C-alpha cells in the first residue's frame, strides 16, 4: 500500500538529496501495510516529485526521538520543537530507497484533485 504525503518543498528535496532521512509526523497512518510514500511537494511547487520506501516508522517521546534522528533530520531543533509543541509522542518515517521522478507528476495523474492536508491513501 502507498500513501501520498504533502511535504514542504524545502524538506521534500532534502529527502531526495539524502540529507533528510526522517519525515516527522504528529500522527501516523491507521492502516497497516503502508510500504511506500509518494511525495507531493506542496506550494509553491505543487507537484509529485518522487517516492520512497518506508524503512521503519518510529514512535517515541519527542525528546528521545529527536536524539535518535537529529543527525539526519533535515530540520533544526527549533523547528522540531515548534512542530511538536505540547506533544508527548512523535512519529518519524525512516526513508528507505528513494526514487526521484525525471518528470514531476500532477495530482490528477492519481485521480486526486486537491492536495491532502497531511496524507492520502493511494
Secondary structure by P-SEA (a helix, b strand, c coil): cbbbbbbcaaaaaaaaaccccbbbbccccccccccbbbbbbccccccccccccccccccccaaaaaaaccccccccaaaaaaaaccccbbbbbcccbbbbbccccccccccccccccccccc
